[in-house]
Amino acid sequence: MLEEHFRLQAARFARVASVLTLSASGAMAHDLPLGDGKISSSPKQGYVYSCQSRFPANGVGAHASGAWLDEASGTWDPDLKPIVDGTVKWPSEISLTIEGNKRVVRANGLPDHTTGTFPVSRTDDAYQYDRNPNAIAAQSVLLRLDVTPSLASSPSCVSMGMIGFALSGAAIYNALDAKGDDAPAHEIQDGCNGHPERQGEYHYHNYSDCFVDTASGPNRHSDLIGYALDGFGIFGLYDAGGDILTTSDLDACHGHTGPVEWDGEVVEMYHYHFTQDYPYTLGCFAGKVSR
C-alpha cells in the first residue's frame, strides 16, 4: 500500500517537473490559470460551453481552500494541493466491442487503478477542505458510439455528469464543480485525480497520472485515453512530435484534426485532447452525441 502511495506521489511530482510551460503567457506548471467564471453560452476557446447556465453558490463540493489556490492572482498550484489518502482496489469490468457501425462500451464504472478512500475520513488532511461524503459504487455503463464519428453542423453544449468514458474504466466529466467553478482547482481528488459524486460514480475532471499514455501514436502523439459521448477519441497531453499541448493549441471544443491511431490504423481525423490547463477536457461536443 505504501509503495502505491509513493508511486502516485512521485508521478504527480514528475508531471509537474516535466511540463515547463502551460499557457501562452508562459505560466509554469505549478502556476496554472484558475478557470472560475469561464462558462459560455456558445463555443469559446478556453471556456466550458455548459448546458447548465445557473449554479448554486452553496452547491456541494469543497468548503475551504488552502495555500495552493491564489484567487488574487487567479492561479492555483496542483503540486501544493492535498490528495485524498488511500489505495483502494476495485473489480473493474470493461468491454469494448464493435457491433455494426457502433462501438459499444459496457462497464461497471470502476477504475482499473487504486483510488483514495471515500467518504473522506476525518483523519485525512483533505477533510479540512473537502468532506466528500460519497462512497464509490459500481455503475451500469452502456454506451453506443459511432465507430466513424462525424462533425456536427455546429458544436453542442456539454452537460454535467459523464461527457466521456476513460479506458481506465471510469467517467470523464467537464471542468466544472457543482458551483460552476474550476473543479480541479477547488475540489480535493485522490492521487489519480478522481473522486465520486452523489451516486457513487468515480470520475475525473482533468488528466490523471493513472492513465496509460506511452505517446506511442504517430510521431510520438499521445495514446487514446478514452471516448467522448459523440464518439470522437480523447487523447493525452501530447501532439505529434511529442509537444505538450495547451488550450491555446486547440479549438473551442478542445480538439483539432490530425493523424492518430484509430482502431489499429493511422488516420487523419478530428479528436480531443486533455491539457494541463483549463478547461482540461472537452469545452463542447464537436460531433453528435449518442448514448
C-alpha positions in Angstrom: 0.0 0.0 0.0 2.7 2.4 0.9 4.6 1.7 -2.3 1.5 2.5 -4.3 1.0 5.8 -2.4 4.6 6.8 -3.1 4.3 5.9 -6.7 1.3 8.2 -7.2 3.1 11.0 -5.4 6.2 10.5 -7.5 4.0 10.6 -10.6 2.5 13.9 -9.6 5.8 15.4 -9.0 7.2 14.1 -12.3 4.3 15.5 -14.1 4.8 19.0 -12.7 8.6 18.8 -13.3 8.2 17.7 -16.9 5.8 20.4 -18.0 7.6 23.7 -18.3 5.1 25.9 -19.9 1.3 25.5 -20.0 -0.1 28.8 -21.2 0.5 31.4 -23.8 1.6 33.7 -21.0 4.3 31.2 -20.0 2.7 30.2 -16.7 4.7 27.4 -15.1 3.1 24.1 -14.4 2.8 25.0 -10.7 1.1 28.2 -11.6 -2.0 27.2 -13.5 -4.6 29.8 -14.5 -7.8 29.5 -12.5 -10.9 28.7 -14.6 -13.5 30.2 -12.3 -16.2 32.1 -14.3 -15.1 30.7 -17.7 -18.5 29.4 -18.7 -20.0 30.4 -22.0 -23.4 30.2 -23.8 -21.7 29.3 -27.1 -18.5 27.6 -28.1 -15.5 29.7 -27.0 -11.9 28.6 -26.7 -10.7 28.3 -23.1 -14.3 28.1 -21.8 -16.8 25.4 -21.0 -19.9 25.7 -23.2 -22.2 24.3 -20.5 -25.7 23.1 -20.9 -26.3 24.2 -17.3 -26.2 28.0 -17.0 -27.1 28.5 -13.4 -25.1 27.1 -10.5 -26.0 27.5 -6.7 -23.4 29.4 -4.7 -23.9 26.9 -1.9 -23.6 23.9 -4.1 -21.9 20.7 -2.8 -18.2 20.4 -3.1 -15.1 21.8 -1.3 -15.9 24.1 1.6 -12.5 25.7 2.0 -9.3 26.3 0.1 -5.6 26.4 1.1 -2.2 27.6 0.0 -2.5 26.0 -3.4 -5.1 28.5 -4.6 -4.4 32.2 -5.1 -7.6 33.9 -6.1 -5.9 37.3 -6.1 -3.6 36.3 -8.9 -6.1 33.9 -10.5 -3.8 30.9 -10.3 -3.5 27.6 -8.5 -0.7 25.1 -7.8 -1.6 21.4 -8.2 1.7 20.5 -6.5 0.6 22.1 -3.3 -2.9 20.6 -3.2 -3.6 17.8 -0.7 -4.9 14.5 -2.0 -7.4 12.1 -0.5 -5.5 9.3 1.2 -5.9 5.6 0.4 -5.0 2.8 -2.1 -8.3 1.0 -2.6 -8.5 -1.6 -5.3 -11.7 -2.2 -7.4 -13.0 -5.1 -9.5 -13.1 -3.0 -12.7 -15.0 -4.5 -15.7 -14.7 -3.1 -19.2 -15.9 -4.5 -22.5 -15.3 -2.7 -25.8 -16.9 -4.2 -28.9 -17.8 -3.1 -32.4 -21.3 -4.1 -33.4 -22.2 -3.0 -36.9 -21.5 0.8 -37.1 -21.4 1.2 -33.3 -18.7 1.0 -30.7 -20.4 -0.5 -27.7 -18.9 0.2 -24.2 -20.1 -2.0 -21.3 -18.6 -1.3 -18.0 -19.2 -1.1 -14.2 -17.7 2.3 -13.9 -15.0 1.2 -11.5 -11.4 2.2 -12.4 -8.6 -0.3 -13.1 -6.3 1.6 -10.7 -6.4 2.2 -7.0 -8.3 5.1 -5.5 -8.4 7.1 -2.4 -10.7 6.2 0.5 -14.2 7.7 0.2 -16.1 9.0 2.0 -13.2 11.2 3.1 -12.1 10.3 6.6 -12.0 12.9 9.4 -8.4 11.9 10.0 -7.4 12.7 6.4 -5.8 16.1 5.9 -8.1 16.6 2.8 -11.1 16.6 5.2 -10.5 20.2 6.3 -11.1 21.3 2.7 -13.4 18.8 1.1 -15.6 16.4 3.1 -16.8 14.4 0.2 -19.3 12.1 1.9 -19.9 9.9 -1.2 -18.8 6.3 -1.5 -17.5 4.8 -4.8 -20.1 2.4 -6.2 -20.4 0.3 -9.3 -22.4 1.7 -12.2 -24.2 0.3 -15.2 -22.4 1.9 -18.2 -23.7 1.2 -21.7 -22.6 3.5 -24.5 -23.3 3.0 -28.2 -20.9 5.3 -30.0 -20.4 5.8 -33.8 -17.4 3.8 -34.9 -16.8 6.6 -37.5 -17.9 9.8 -35.8 -18.6 12.9 -37.9 -18.6 16.6 -37.0 -22.0 18.1 -36.3 -23.1 21.2 -38.2 -22.4 23.2 -35.1 -21.0 22.3 -31.6 -23.3 21.5 -28.7 -23.0 22.1 -25.0 -21.6 19.7 -22.5 -23.7 18.5 -19.6 -22.9 18.0 -16.0 -22.0 14.3 -15.4 -20.4 12.0 -17.8 -19.2 13.5 -21.1 -16.7 10.7 -21.9 -15.5 7.3 -20.9 -11.9 6.6 -20.0 -10.2 3.4 -20.9 -9.3 3.1 -17.2 -13.0 2.2 -16.7 -14.3 5.5 -15.1 -16.2 8.5 -16.3 -14.8 11.8 -17.6 -16.6 14.9 -16.5 -16.2 18.5 -17.7 -14.1 21.1 -15.7 -16.9 22.4 -13.6 -17.9 21.6 -10.0 -21.4 21.9 -8.6 -20.9 25.6 -8.0 -19.7 26.2 -11.6 -16.1 26.8 -10.5 -12.9 25.1 -11.6 -13.3 21.6 -10.1 -9.6 20.5 -10.3 -8.5 23.8 -8.6 -11.1 23.7 -5.8 -12.2 20.1 -5.1 -9.8 17.6 -3.5 -9.3 14.4 -5.5 -7.3 11.3 -4.8 -3.8 10.5 -6.2 -5.4 9.6 -9.6 -7.3 12.9 -9.8 -10.6 11.2 -9.3 -13.5 11.2 -6.8 -17.1 10.0 -6.6 -20.3 12.1 -6.9 -23.6 11.5 -5.1 -24.5 8.3 -6.9 -21.0 6.9 -6.3 -19.8 7.4 -9.9 -16.0 7.8 -9.8 -14.8 10.3 -12.3 -12.1 12.7 -13.5 -12.3 16.4 -14.3 -8.8 16.6 -15.7 -5.8 14.5 -16.7 -4.8 11.7 -14.5 -1.3 10.3 -13.9 -3.0 6.9 -13.7 -4.0 7.0 -17.4 -1.8 4.9 -19.6 -0.1 7.2 -22.2 3.1 6.0 -23.7 3.0 8.5 -26.6 3.2 5.6 -29.0 1.0 7.2 -31.6 2.1 8.6 -35.0 5.3 10.7 -34.4 5.1 10.4 -30.6 1.4 11.5 -30.5 -0.4 10.6 -27.3 -2.3 7.4 -26.9 -6.0 7.1 -26.9 -7.2 7.8 -23.3 -11.0 7.4 -23.8 -14.0 8.3 -25.9 -16.3 11.3 -25.8 -20.0 10.7 -26.0 -20.0 11.9 -29.6 -17.7 9.0 -30.5 -14.5 11.0 -31.1 -11.4 9.9 -29.3 -9.9 11.8 -26.3 -6.1 11.6 -26.3 -3.5 12.5 -23.8 -1.3 15.6 -23.4 1.0 15.2 -26.4 0.6 16.3 -30.0 2.6 14.8 -32.9 6.3 15.5 -32.4 5.9 14.9 -28.7 4.9 18.5 -28.0 2.8 19.2 -24.9 -0.5 20.8 -25.9 -2.2 23.7 -24.2 -5.7 25.1 -24.6 -4.5 27.7 -27.0 -3.4 25.0 -29.4 -7.0 23.6 -29.7 -10.4 24.7 -30.8 -13.3 25.7 -28.7 -14.3 22.1 -28.1 -10.7 21.3 -27.0 -9.8 19.3 -30.2 -8.2 19.5 -33.6 -7.7 17.4 -36.7 -4.6 15.4 -37.2 -3.1 11.9 -37.6 -3.9 9.5 -34.8 -4.0 5.8 -34.4 -7.7 4.7 -34.6 -8.7 1.1 -34.4 -5.3 -0.1 -35.4 -4.8 2.3 -38.3 -3.2 5.7 -38.7 -5.9 8.1 -39.9 -6.4 11.8 -40.2 -9.4 12.7 -38.1 -10.8 15.1 -35.5 -10.0 14.3 -31.9 -9.9 15.8 -28.5 -7.0 16.2 -26.1 -6.5 16.5 -22.3 -4.5 19.5 -21.4 -3.0 20.6 -18.0 -4.7 24.0 -18.2 -8.4 24.8 -18.1 -10.8 23.5 -19.3 -8.7 20.3 -19.1 -11.2 18.2 -21.1 -13.9 19.0 -23.6 -15.2 22.5 -23.9 -18.1 21.4 -26.1 -19.1 18.5 -28.3 -17.9 18.8 -31.9 -19.9 15.8 -33.0 -23.4 14.4 -32.5 -23.9 12.9 -29.0 -25.4 9.4 -28.7 -25.7 7.1 -25.6 
